[in-house]
């Protein structure tokens, strides 16, 4: 999965190395009290609960908290390590409110909403943004229409850790309101889920989006739980004991040395200083590339390393002395941007929009060089966002487009230096994502979780029958707030269509997901009709989010809406005919008005054949000349099944099987 792999191994260790520095320069630096990243302006607290507020202060300091939703005042003392924790009662939903946290030096959080907090996690189909590499159906219109100030977004950055962390690294300095600026690179499934619920309930919603493409479920599960499962014991012990390599150097030390090598070998730098940013530089030997695009698609296949891009910008006399904004959209992975020979900004992260300001006193009429140094560690690279975004905008609103031809020159090909040591610390290791991207939020009360993952575990689908319920149970135990709602997406159809019934790892994974419904307070959104044979990231995320929301509306919010398609209940076999019974079966029909497809039956020889299927009331009746004595039924049992059973409201039936024969992935 190319885009799944774009959650860069290199970027992860960069994040780890710089993590403590980033905390120090957060927007809370002006106060003595230090708060984890979960607390910021625009945040959402879970309604009607005892919300935990915690942080750091000088040892022995008295911490006080007051809010505008209550006259209560809460106090506590920081312990000998400076840690403090206070429980704050929250009312029914509403806002905006403010919270003051003080150790004598007040820190005020503004525009807080009280509502429902949902954790949104999984792999790339949960991560898939509206714009960027995702570009869901009608993404431009969807982004323009995203005006929901009572929906708040917290984007968790990709970080791994071999031990549990108490704080997470987040984008955009914390929570942000849901608008066109911030929703574009946010999880499309999470957004469409929240939008549907908000439009029905008007309850403010906070979304903690913590997912990572291409990742395995065991990476999101605690070591304590995994050590109860024989398949994972050795791997967890290895993680717990892998802080140092054989040389005794920590991974962070190895990375720091490698980063210095990158700088030394980048020919665009001389003695560590940029050599290709002057307006007068001779660039006649530079090549030309039309941006935006990934450079792999523009004559640089498989390239990873440093590329310097350059474009001459002519500033008209009318713009002189006016502040300018340079919008570069999204860049993969990291950039440093220069204008008129001076650095104007830098950003780390392939999924973050770039927008840099040139102060009015630096703006002169004339022609100047805009230079962007891009580092890409693996996968796709370049300036790849929407061409309508990359632009130069004057203070008065005048706009100059930056799409089109840019000159470029390679500064460093990573093939010319030793590989990054980050390769030993990727995300697909047991418990490392739980440690870094789930554990930091365990003290924070939530309403529930939504989950879209499984592609990366499909080859071990039989194992997933145990692993997935264990992960759900693990999260609930670790949060300590009971069996909170956990709703998940069953894998969509993908890959080529099989002419005959065959074994399928993806079908077994879907069945393992269906099995997790035995846990209390769970729900599954079926997406077997929403996939794309040629794209593991189908573009219709609107219906995925809506189907998750229907489950939540019915099971969590108590609103009477149909939320599931036909669910297999029982089978009766008489005289070579199988009669299937379903729940949620009112108005059984086919989605396309054609004959019923997708059912296969087998005899005791365990060889499946396509069945003739008919709808008779709320039952499905099956038969096959090849199987005179059927004993088992399977429906939609393939990577990309041709199936069309829905109920009266058009929701599809889940793939299922009636047999308990051995999985092909066992």
Residue pairs with C-beta under 8 A, 6 or more apart in sequence:
1 124
1 213
1 214
1 455
1 456
1 536
1 537
2 379
2 380
3 124
3 133
3 213
3 379
3 380
3 537
4 123
4 124
4 213
4 214
4 215
4 455
4 456
4 536
5 213
5 214
5 378
5 379
6 133
6 213
6 332
6 350
6 378
6 379
6 380
7 127
7 158
7 212
7 213
7 214
7 215
7 350
7 427
8 158
8 333
8 350
8 377
8 378
8 379
9 377
9 378
9 420
9 422
9 423
9 425
9 426
9 427
10 333
10 377
10 378
10 420
10 422
11 158
11 333
11 334
11 348
11 349
11 350
11 377
12 158
12 159
12 160
12 422
12 425
12 426
12 427
13 251
13 252
13 255
13 420
13 421
13 422
13 425
14 255
14 259
14 334
14 348
15 157
15 158
15 159
15 169
15 348
16 159
16 160
16 161
16 251
16 252
16 425
17 252
17 255
17 256
18 348
19 159
19 169
22 169
23 34
23 167
26 37
26 173
27 40
27 173
27 174
28 34
28 35
28 107
30 107
31 101
31 103
31 105
31 106
31 107
32 57
32 58
32 61
32 103
32 104
32 105
33 55
33 56
33 57
33 63
33 101
33 102
33 103
33 105
33 107
34 55
34 56
34 57
35 53
35 55
35 101
35 107
36 54
36 55
36 166
36 167
36 168
36 440
37 167
37 168
37 169
37 170
37 174
37 440
38 154
38 168
38 170
38 208
38 440
38 441
38 444
39 53
39 55
39 109
39 174
40 109
40 173
40 174
40 175
41 109
41 110
41 111
41 112
41 174
41 175
42 110
42 111
42 112
42 113
42 152
42 174
42 175
42 176
42 177
43 109
43 112
43 113
43 152
43 154
43 174
43 175
43 206
44 112
44 113
44 114
44 115
44 116
44 117
44 152
44 175
44 204
44 205
44 206
45 51
45 88
45 90
45 112
45 113
45 114
45 115
45 117
45 206
45 445
46 90
46 114
46 115
46 116
46 117
46 444
46 445
46 446
46 447
47 90
47 91
47 92
47 93
47 114
47 115
47 116
47 203
48 90
48 91
48 92
49 89
49 90
49 445
50 87
50 88
50 89
50 90
50 445
51 87
51 88
51 89
51 90
51 444
51 445
52 85
52 86
52 87
52 88
52 443
52 444
52 445
53 65
53 85
53 86
53 87
53 88
53 99
53 101
54 83
54 84
54 85
54 86
54 443
55 63
55 83
55 84
55 101
56 78
56 82
56 83
56 84
57 63
57 78
57 82
57 84
57 103
58 78
58 82
58 103
59 78
59 79
59 80
59 81
59 82
60 77
60 78
60 80
61 77
61 78
61 82
61 84
61 103
61 104
62 75
62 76
62 77
62 78
62 103
62 104
63 75
63 76
63 77
63 78
63 84
63 86
63 101
63 102
63 103
64 73
64 74
64 75
64 100
64 101
64 102
64 103
65 73
65 74
65 75
65 86
65 88
65 99
65 100
65 101
65 102
66 72
66 73
66 74
66 99
66 100
67 88
67 97
67 98
67 99
67 100
68 97
68 98
68 99
69 90
69 91
69 94
69 95
69 97
69 114
70 89
70 91
72 89
74 86
74 87
74 88
75 86
76 84
76 85
76 86
77 84
78 84
78 103
85 443
88 99
90 114
91 114
92 114
93 113
93 114
93 115
93 116
93 203
93 204
94 113
94 114
94 204
95 111
95 112
95 113
95 114
95 115
95 150
95 204
96 110
96 111
96 112
96 113
97 112
97 113
97 114
98 108
98 109
98 110
98 111
98 112
99 108
99 109
99 112
100 106
100 107
100 108
100 109
101 107
101 108
101 109
111 177
113 150
113 152
113 204
113 206
114 204
115 150
115 203
115 204
115 205
115 206
116 197
116 203
116 204
116 205
116 206
116 447
117 205
117 206
117 207
117 208
117 444
117 445
117 446
117 447
118 190
118 193
118 194
118 205
118 206
118 207
118 208
118 446
118 447
118 448
118 449
118 450
119 208
119 210
119 438
119 441
119 446
119 448
119 449
119 450
120 126
120 187
120 189
120 190
120 193
120 207
120 208
120 209
120 210
120 211
120 449
120 450
120 451
121 209
121 210
121 211
121 220
121 437
121 438
121 449
121 450
121 451
121 453
122 211
122 451
122 452
122 453
122 489
123 211
123 212
123 213
123 214
123 215
123 452
123 453
123 454
123 455
123 456
124 211
124 213
124 214
124 455
124 536
124 537
125 189
125 452
125 453
125 455
125 489
125 492
125 536
125 537
125 538
125 541
125 544
126 187
126 189
126 190
126 209
126 211
126 450
126 451
126 452
126 453
126 489
127 187
127 209
127 211
127 212
127 213
128 134
128 136
128 187
128 188
128 189
128 537
128 541
129 184
129 185
129 186
129 187
129 188
129 351
130 136
130 139
130 142
130 143
130 146
130 183
130 184
130 185
130 186
130 188
130 191
130 541
131 139
131 140
131 143
131 184
131 185
131 330
131 385
131 386
132 184
132 185
132 330
132 351
132 384
132 385
133 351
133 380
133 384
134 188
134 537
134 539
134 541
135 539
136 142
136 188
136 539
136 540
136 541
136 542
137 539
137 540
137 541
137 542
139 188
140 386
142 188
142 542
143 180
143 183
143 184
144 180
146 178
146 179
146 180
146 183
146 191
147 178
147 179
147 180
148 177
148 178
148 179
148 194
148 195
148 198
149 177
149 178
149 179
150 198
150 202
150 204
150 205
151 177
151 178
151 191
151 194
151 195
151 198
151 204
151 205
151 206
151 207
152 175
152 176
152 177
152 178
152 204
152 205
152 206
152 207
153 175
153 176
153 177
153 178
153 182
153 183
153 186
153 191
153 207
153 209
154 170
154 174
154 175
154 176
154 206
154 207
154 208
154 209
155 170
155 171
155 172
155 176
155 185
155 186
155 209
156 168
156 169
156 170
156 171
156 208
156 209
156 210
156 437
157 168
157 169
157 170
157 171
157 349
158 212
158 427
158 437
159 165
159 168
159 169
159 436
159 437
160 425
160 426
160 427
160 429
160 432
160 433
160 435
160 436
161 432
161 435
161 436
162 239
162 240
162 242
162 243
162 425
162 432
162 435
163 240
163 435
164 222
164 434
164 435
164 439
165 435
165 436
165 439
165 440
166 439
166 440
167 440
168 210
168 436
168 437
168 440
168 441
171 349
171 351
171 352
172 182
175 206
176 182
178 186
178 191
178 194
181 353
183 191
184 353
185 330
185 351
185 352
185 353
186 207
186 209
187 207
187 209
187 211
188 541
188 542
188 545
189 450
189 452
189 489
189 541
189 544
189 545
189 548
190 207
190 209
190 450
190 545
191 207
191 545
192 541
192 542
192 544
192 545
192 546
192 549
193 450
193 545
193 546
193 548
193 549
193 552
194 205
194 207
194 545
194 549
195 545
195 549
196 545
196 546
196 549
196 550
196 553
197 203
197 205
197 549
197 552
197 553
197 557
198 204
198 205
200 549
200 553
200 557
200 559
201 553
201 557
201 559
203 557
208 441
208 446
210 437
210 438
210 441
211 452
211 453
212 219
212 427
212 433
212 437
214 427
214 428
214 456
215 427
215 428
215 433
215 453
215 456
216 428
216 456
216 457
217 453
217 454
217 456
217 457
217 464
217 467
217 468
217 471
218 226
218 232
218 235
218 430
218 431
218 467
218 471
219 427
219 428
219 429
219 430
219 431
219 432
219 433
219 434
220 433
220 434
220 437
220 438
220 453
220 471
221 430
221 431
221 434
221 467
221 470
221 471
221 474
222 431
222 434
222 439
222 474
222 478
223 236
223 239
223 240
223 430
223 431
223 434
223 435
224 474
225 470
225 471
225 473
225 474
225 477
226 232
226 233
226 235
226 236
226 430
226 431
227 233
227 236
227 237
228 470
229 466
229 467
229 470
231 463
232 430
235 429
235 430
236 430
236 431
239 429
239 430
239 431
239 432
242 424
243 250
243 251
244 250
245 251
245 254
245 421
245 424
251 421
251 422
251 424
251 425
254 421
255 420
255 421
255 422
258 417
258 418
258 420
258 421
261 417
261 418
262 306
262 375
262 412
262 417
263 269
263 272
265 412
265 416
265 417
266 306
266 411
266 412
267 410
267 411
267 412
268 274
268 275
268 276
268 306
268 308
268 373
268 409
268 411
269 275
269 411
274 336
274 338
274 343
274 371
274 373
276 308
276 310
276 371
276 409
276 411
277 338
277 341
277 369
277 371
278 341
278 369
279 340
279 341
279 367
279 368
279 369
281 369
283 310
283 407
283 409
285 409
286 310
286 407
286 408
286 409
287 299
287 407
287 408
287 409
288 405
288 406
288 407
288 408
289 295
289 298
289 299
289 309
289 405
289 406
289 407
289 408
290 298
290 403
290 404
290 405
290 406
291 309
291 382
291 383
291 387
291 390
291 402
291 403
291 404
291 405
291 406
292 329
292 382
292 383
292 384
292 385
292 386
292 387
292 390
292 403
293 382
293 383
293 384
294 332
294 380
294 381
294 382
294 384
295 303
295 307
295 376
295 380
295 381
295 382
295 408
296 302
296 303
296 380
296 381
296 382
298 382
300 307
300 381
303 376
303 381
303 410
303 413
304 376
304 377
304 378
304 379
304 381
304 413
304 414
304 415
305 375
305 376
305 410
305 411
305 412
305 413
305 414
305 415
305 416
306 373
306 374
306 375
306 410
306 411
306 412
307 373
307 374
307 376
307 381
307 382
307 408
307 409
307 410
307 411
308 371
308 372
308 373
308 374
308 408
308 409
308 410
308 411
309 371
309 372
309 374
309 383
309 406
309 407
309 408
310 369
310 370
310 371
310 372
310 406
310 407
310 408
310 409
311 369
311 370
311 402
311 405
311 406
311 407
312 367
312 368
312 369
312 370
313 339
313 367
313 368
313 369
313 370
313 392
313 400
313 402
314 366
314 367
315 324
315 363
315 364
315 365
315 366
315 367
315 368
316 365
317 365
318 394
318 398
319 363
319 365
319 394
319 398
320 363
320 364
320 365
321 360
321 361
321 363
322 360
322 363
322 394
322 395
322 396
323 357
323 358
323 359
323 360
323 363
323 394
323 395
324 357
324 358
324 363
324 392
324 393
324 394
324 395
325 355
325 356
325 357
325 358
325 392
325 393
326 337
326 339
326 344
326 354
326 355
326 356
326 357
326 358
326 370
326 391
326 392
326 402
327 353
327 354
327 355
327 389
327 390
327 391
327 392
327 393
327 402
328 335
328 337
328 354
328 355
328 356
328 372
328 383
328 385
328 390
328 402
329 353
329 354
329 383
329 384
329 385
329 386
329 389
329 390
330 350
330 351
330 352
330 353
330 354
330 383
330 384
330 385
331 347
331 350
331 354
331 372
331 374
331 382
331 383
331 384
331 385
332 350
332 374
332 376
332 379
332 380
332 381
332 382
332 384
333 348
333 349
333 350
333 374
333 375
333 376
333 377
333 381
334 346
334 347
334 348
334 349
334 374
334 375
334 376
335 346
335 347
335 354
335 372
335 373
335 374
335 375
336 343
336 345
336 346
336 372
336 373
337 343
337 344
337 345
337 346
337 354
337 356
337 370
337 371
337 372
337 373
338 344
338 369
338 370
338 371
338 372
338 373
339 356
339 358
339 368
339 369
339 370
339 371
340 362
340 364
340 368
340 369
341 369
342 362
344 356
344 357
344 358
345 354
345 356
345 357
347 354
353 385
353 389
360 395
370 392
370 402
372 383
373 411
374 381
374 382
374 383
376 382
377 414
377 420
377 422
383 390
387 401
387 403
388 403
390 401
390 402
390 403
391 399
391 400
391 401
391 402
392 399
392 400
392 402
393 399
393 400
414 420
425 432
427 433
428 456
438 475
438 478
439 478
442 478
442 479
442 480
445 481
446 479
446 481
446 484
447 484
447 485
447 556
448 484
448 485
448 486
448 487
448 552
448 556
449 475
449 484
449 485
449 486
449 487
450 487
450 488
450 489
450 548
451 486
451 487
451 488
451 489
452 488
452 489
452 544
453 488
454 464
454 468
454 491
454 509
454 510
454 512
454 513
455 491
455 536
457 463
457 464
457 467
457 509
458 491
458 505
458 506
458 508
458 509
458 665
459 505
459 665
460 665
461 505
461 506
461 508
461 509
461 511
461 512
461 663
461 665
462 508
462 512
462 663
462 665
462 666
463 665
464 509
464 512
464 513
465 511
465 512
465 515
468 512
468 513
468 516
469 515
469 516
469 518
469 519
472 486
472 516
472 519
472 522
473 519
475 486
476 482
476 483
476 484
476 486
483 519
483 520
483 521
484 521
485 521
485 522
485 523
485 552
485 555
485 556
486 519
486 521
486 522
486 523
487 522
487 523
487 524
487 525
487 548
487 551
487 552
488 513
488 516
488 522
488 523
488 524
488 525
489 524
489 525
489 527
489 544
489 547
489 548
490 510
490 513
490 514
490 524
490 525
490 526
490 527
490 528
490 654
490 655
491 506
491 509
491 510
491 513
491 527
492 527
492 528
492 530
492 531
492 532
492 538
492 544
493 528
493 529
493 530
493 531
493 532
493 533
493 639
493 640
493 641
494 506
494 531
494 532
494 533
494 535
494 536
494 538
494 639
494 640
495 506
495 533
495 639
495 640
496 533
496 639
496 640
497 533
497 638
497 640
497 641
497 642
498 504
498 638
498 639
498 640
500 610
501 600
501 608
501 609
501 610
501 634
501 637
501 638
502 638
503 664
504 637
504 638
504 639
504 664
505 639
505 664
505 665
506 638
506 639
507 634
507 636
507 637
507 638
507 639
507 641
507 655
508 663
508 664
508 665
510 528
510 654
510 655
511 655
511 656
511 657
513 524
514 524
514 654
514 655
514 656
516 522
516 524
517 523
517 524
521 555
523 548
523 551
523 552
523 555
523 563
523 564
524 551
524 654
525 544
525 547
525 548
525 550
525 551
526 547
526 564
526 565
526 651
526 652
526 653
526 654
527 538
527 543
527 544
527 547
528 636
528 641
528 643
528 652
528 654
528 655
529 591
529 643
529 644
529 652
530 538
530 540
530 543
530 544
531 538
531 640
532 538
532 539
533 640
547 563
547 651
550 561
550 562
550 563
551 563
551 564
553 559
553 561
553 563
554 560
554 561
554 562
554 563
555 563
562 584
562 647
562 649
562 651
563 651
564 584
564 651
565 584
565 645
565 646
565 647
565 651
565 652
565 653
565 654
566 582
566 583
566 584
566 585
566 588
566 645
566 646
566 647
566 653
567 582
567 583
567 584
567 653
567 654
568 580
568 581
568 582
568 635
568 653
568 654
568 656
568 658
569 581
569 582
569 583
570 580
570 581
571 578
571 579
571 580
571 581
571 633
571 658
572 578
572 579
572 581
573 579
573 630
573 631
576 623
576 627
576 628
576 629
576 630
577 621
577 622
577 623
578 601
578 611
578 621
578 622
578 623
578 630
578 633
579 619
579 620
579 621
579 622
580 619
580 620
580 621
580 622
580 633
581 618
581 619
582 588
582 618
582 619
582 620
582 653
584 647
584 651
585 618
585 619
585 647
586 618
586 647
586 648
587 647
587 648
587 649
588 615
588 617
588 618
588 620
588 645
588 646
588 647
588 648
589 615
589 646
589 647
589 648
590 596
590 597
590 615
590 644
590 645
590 646
591 644
591 645
591 646
591 650
591 652
592 644
594 644
595 613
596 613
596 614
596 615
596 620
596 644
596 645
597 613
597 642
597 643
597 644
598 613
598 635
598 636
598 641
598 642
598 643
598 644
598 645
599 610
599 611
599 613
599 620
599 622
599 633
599 634
599 635
600 608
600 609
600 610
600 611
600 633
600 634
600 635
600 637
601 608
601 609
601 611
601 622
601 623
601 624
601 627
601 630
601 632
601 633
601 634
602 608
602 609
602 627
602 630
602 631
602 632
602 634
602 659
603 627
603 628
603 629
603 630
603 631
604 629
604 631
606 632
606 659
606 661
608 632
608 634
608 637
609 624
609 626
609 627
610 624
611 622
611 623
611 624
611 627
611 630
611 633
612 622
612 623
612 624
613 620
613 621
613 622
614 620
614 621
614 622
615 621
620 645
622 630
622 633
623 630
624 630
631 659
632 657
632 658
632 659
632 661
633 657
633 658
633 659
634 655
634 656
634 657
634 658
634 659
635 643
635 645
635 653
635 655
635 656
635 657
636 643
636 653
636 654
636 655
636 656
637 655
637 657
641 655
643 652
643 653
643 655
645 652
645 653
646 652
646 653
647 653
